[in-house]
Amino acid sequence: MLLISTQLINKVGMNSINTSLPVLVAGGGIGGLAAALALARQGFGVKVLEQSPQIGEIGAGIQLGPNAFAAFDALGVGERARAAALYTERMVMMDAVDESEVGAIPVGDAFRSRFGNPYAVIHRADVHGALFDAVKQTERIEFCTSTRVEHIEQHGGGVTVFDVGGKAHHGASLIGADGVKSAVRQQLVGDPVRVSGHVVYRAVVDAADFPADLRWNAPAVWVGPNCHLVHYPLRNGEQYNLVVTFHSRYEETWSVSEGSAEEVQSYFAGIGERPRQLLSLPKSWKRWATADREPIAQWSFGRCTLLGDAAHPMLQYLAQGACMALEDAVTLGEALRANGTSRNGDFVKAFALYERSRVARSARVVLSAREMGRIYHAKGVERLVRNDLWRGRAAERYYDALEWLYGWRAEHCLAT
């Protein structure tokens, strides 16, 4: 927990602003860069503390819903993000056992008309690059690499962050956007992770090596018993993102490691040959043993708050991790604007408004992602029920079901 309680901090001047100090952002990933841009747009100086020695993003492809593009626009990087994205024709679910189509959601003109923005796929590094290009062009933002947060202290004049090298970084406030293993969250909240037992393997395959009959312009998920596969094109169709997930037969710990082709093959014996052929394509795999956390009602403490995976780590089944971080950043900026913080307003009130605006929505995504994982991995009669419920469903029925998720707008992001 924090060295000084929120009650004491308020008594010694927590609500007063030291405008000479920057806002500190722990983490230089998608969420941290988006937060830095949102803060700079409200007139703040920002100092980003990134633990890695080099700037960049690991991972492969991610999917971007209309809510992500609404956030990009609010952050001033909509044009950059759109230029790097690949726009899909539909989202499709296939039964990996009998190879039949379970359901498809068209994401063309009617989808864009309904939600105001497209659905797209993109390499994670391209999202990060679009945000970082904007950060580099913003004089208010300082970016520090090789700076891992170790300890936080709050005091009347702001926040001091100590890195592992012992250096002190002084700021008016702190945004913890340091990911799923957040050091900021560990000190503020200290709650345990919830290891899912689900293992994710990710790889990128050159289009020339990808089966011609599966080169669809669509995120496709092949759902099977206790497993599924996802594929979609990247970078103008020059590559294909491939993701496979399975329920591990072992007790897992939250980790990232090199993958094993033999392990992947051992979990997909019960699926059809058409999806199964994809498993032999990658030359190398990255292995994620996944976890999330139970949603929490408070993630702001005095002048410190959390954002993105540090606030609400989630499983991948709704493809919303990056989207939620982008929404968080926009909402944080709007909360600061609404409280006049850049004009000597109140960080504590602004962070409370930001938190109040995000807790229920992000928790709904966390819990919905868990449920979607159960649906994807249905077996036996439950698999048949799932297929009957979704097969033949009209596009508008899918759109109605997705309105709560994709209908997010920056202009309506604050709680009333």
N, C-alpha and C positions, 0 to 999 in steps of 0.2 A: 504494500500500500504506500501512498505518498508520505513523505517525511512530515508534511504539515497538513492538517485537516482542512477541508474546504471551509468549515466554519471559522477557523482561526484566520485563514487566508483572507476571507471577506472582511474581517475586523481590521486587518492591517493594510487594507487598500487593494484587495484583489481586483476590484472593479475599475480601478484607475488605469489609464493607458499610458505606457511609455512608448511614444510614437517613434523614438529614435532606434528602437530595437526591431529586428525583423521577426516575422512569424517563422518558427522552426517547423519543418516538415521532415519527419523521420520516414525515409523510404523514397527511392527514386524510380519506382515502377510506374505502371499506368495510373494507379490511384494517387500516388505522391505527385507525379507531374501534373495531373489534372487538378489536384488541390492547389499546387503552386500557381497555376494559371488562373484559377478562380480567385485566389487571394490577390494576385497582382492586378487583376481586373477591378478589384475593389480598392486599389491604391496602396496596398501593403508592400513593404519590402519582404522578401522571402528568402530563407536559407534552407536548402534541401540537403539532408544528411543521408547519403547512400552508402551502405556497407560494402558493396562490391568495388573492386579497384577499377573496373571498366564499366562504361555506360552501355546498357543493352538489355535485352530480354531473352530469357530462355523460353523453351516451349515451341509450339508449332502454330497451327491455325486456331482461330477462335471465330465464333459466330457473333454477329452484331444485329440485334433487334432494332426496331424503329426508335426505341427509347434511347439507345446509344447514340444514334445520329442526332436526336434532339439535344442530347447533352453536348456532343461535339460542337454543334452550332452555338450553343450558349457559351462555350469556352473559346469560341473564335477559331476553331480548327476544323470546321465542317468541310471546307473545300479540300484541305489536305487529306483528311480521312477518306472522303469519297473517292479521291483520285487513286488511292491505294487499294480500295475494296473491289471485290468481285461480286457482282449482283446475280443472285440466283433466281431461278424460275419457280421453284417450289421447295417445300420441305416434305420429305417422304419417309414413311415407316414401312419396313419390310419385315415379314416373319422369317427369321433365319432358319426355322425348321423346315417349313414347306415352301419357302421362297415366294410366297404370295405377297401382294401389296395389301397392307393393313389400312393405310390412310395416307392422304396427300393434302398439303395445304398450299394452294397457289399463292405466290407472293409478288404477282405482277401489278397491273394498274389498279385493280380493285383493292388489293392489300394496301398499296401506297395511298390510295384515296381514303381508306378507312383510318389509317394510323399516321398519315402525314409524312411518312418516311419509308425507305426501303428495308428489306432484309438482305444482309450481305455476309460474306465470309472474307477473312483477311488473315494474313500472317500476324501473329502477336507482335513480332518485331516491327512491323509496319505501323501498327497503332502506336507503339512506344516511340517510334521515329517521328511520327507526325506531331505528337505532343512535345517531344524533346526539341524539335526544330522551332516550335513556337516558344519554348522556354528560352532557348539560346537567343532569340530575338527580343526577349523581354529584359530590359536593363534592371528591373527591380528584383530579379531572381538570381541568387548565387547557388551554384551546384557544387557540392563537395563529395568526392568519392573516398573510398577506404575509410569510412566514418561509421562505425557500428555503435549504436546507442547501448550504453551499459546501465546508466542510472539517471534518474530525473529528480530534480528538486524544484518545488514551487516556493515563491516568496512574494513579498509585497510588490516588488518591482517587475515580476514576470516569472520566467521559467529558465532554469539552467539545466542543460543536458550534458552529461559527461560521457565521452566516448571511451572505448576500450583502451585507448592510448593515454587516457587521463586528461585530455583536453576538454575544457569547458566551453560550451556554446550557449550564449545568452540570447534569450528571445522574449518577445512580449507574450507569446503563447506557443503551444506545441500541438501539431497534428500528427498523430500516430498512424502512418500509412505504410507500416513496415511489414505487411503481409501476414500470412497464415501463422507464422511463428513469431509474432510481434513481441519485441522486448518491451515496448510501451504498454501493451495490454497486460503483459505478465506482471508489471509493476502496479498498474492501475487496478486490475481485476483479479489476476492470478487464478483463473479458472482452468480446469483441465480440458484437453482436446477430447473429442469423441471419434475414436478410430472406427471407420466404417466397416473394415474388412473387405472393402472393394478395392481392387488393384486396377490401375489404368496404365496402359502402354500407349505411347505416342510415337509417331514417326511421320516423316515426309517422304513421299515417293515421286520420282520423276514421272511425268505424264506418259512418256514413251514406254515405261515399264508397267503402267496400270492397264488392267483389262479394258479393251475397247468398248465392250458392252456395258461397262459400269462407269464410263466417263460422263456422268450426269452433271448437269449444271444445277446441283441441288445438294444440300446437306441430307445425306441418306443414313438412316439408322436401321440396322438389321438386329431385331430384338430376339433373344433366345433365352432358354432357361438358365438363370443365374449368370447371364453374360449378354453382351451386345457389341456390335461393331459400328463405327461411324466413318464415313468418308465424304469428302467434298473437295472441289478444286481450289487452288490458290494461285495467286500471281498470274492472272490472265490464262489460267488453265495449264500453265507450264509444270505445275506440281499438283499432287493430291495429298491432302492431309488424311492420315489414317489413325484412328483411335480405337482401341479395343479395351473392354472392361470385363472383369470377371470377379466372382466371389472367391476369395482366397481360401484354400483348405488349411492354411496356417494362421497362427495368431500374428497379426501385422503390427508394426509400429509406423508412425507417421514419418515417411521418408521418401527420398528420390534417389534412384540408383540406376546403374546400367541394367538393361533388360536381357532376358534370355529367350531366344526363339523357341527353345524346347519347352519352357514353361508356358508360353502362350499357346502353343499347339495342344498342350495337355488339357486345356480347359474348354476346348471347342469341338470335342468329338461328336457331339449330338446335333450339329448344325449342317445345313446343306452345303454342297460342294461349291456353289456359286459364291457365297460369302466367305467360305473357308479358304478359297484360293488366295484371298487377300493377305492371309497371315504369313505367307512365305515371301512377300514382296520386299519388306524393309531389309536393308543391309545392317541396320542397327536400331535398337529400341531404347527409349527412356522409360523407366518404370516408376510410377507414383503409387505409393500406398496411401490412400486418401483418408481424409478426416474432415470433420467440421466441428463446430461447437454448438452448445445449446444457446439459443437466442437470449440476449440479456436486455433488460429494460433501461439500463444506465451504462453509457460508455463515455460520458463527459464528466470530468472531475476538475473543478476549478478552471484553470486556464488550459487544461489538456483535454483533447478529445480524440476519438478514433475514427478511421475512415477505411472503406473497402474491406479487404479480407481481414484486416486487424479488428474491425468492428463486427463483421458477420461472415466469417468463412463459411463457404457452402460447397456442397458436392456439385458435380459438373452437369447434372442431368437436365437442367433448364438452360444451359449455356448462357448464364447471366452474371458470372463473377465479375468480369470486366465492366459489363453494363452497369451493375450496381455501384461499382467504384466511381464511374463517371457521373452517375446520378448524385451520389454522395457529394462529390466535389462541387457540382453546380449548386446543390442545396445549401452547402456550407457557405458558399459565396453569397447566396441570396439572403441567408440568415444574418450574415455580417452586415450586409447592406441594410436590411430591414431594421437592425438595431443601431445603425449609425456608428458602428464600431470604428470605422476609419476616420470618423469625426469625433473622437473621444467618447464613443459609446461604451458598451459593456460586453466584454468577451463572454462572461459567464452566462448572461442572458442569451447572447447569440448562439452559443454552443448548446444551450438548453433547447432553443427553438429548432436548431438543426437536428438534434437528437430526437425531439418529439416528432419531427417531420419524417424521420427515417426508420425509427425502431420497428413499427408495425409492418411497414412495407417490406423491409429487408428480412424480417423474421418470417413473413409469409413466403418469401422466395426460398429461404433456407429450408423450411418445412415442406414446401411444395417440391423442391428438388429431391428430397428424401423419398417422397411418395412417388415421384416420377421414376426414380430408380427401381422401386418395387414393381411398378407397372411394366417398365421395360423388361424386367427379368422374370416376369410371370411364367409359370410352368403349369402343366396339367390342365385342369378345367379352368383355372384362372386365366391362363393364356387364351383359351377359346372365348371366354367372356370378354376379355380385352379386345380381341379381334372383332367380335360381333358388335361391340359398342362403337368402334371407330370406323369400321369398314363402310364405305358409301356415304359418309357424313358430308353434308354440303359445306362449301367454303365459308359461308356466312356463319354457320354454327361454330366453326373453329375460331373465326374472328371474334365472335361474341365471347367465347371462353377465354380468349387472350387479351381482351380489352383492358383488364386490370393491370396487365403486365406491360403491354406495348403502348398503351395510351398515355404514358407519362409525358408531361410537358413541363419545361422549366418555369413557365409563367404561373403554373399552379402547384409548384413543388413544396411550398411552405404550408405547414399545418395551420388551420384556421383557429 
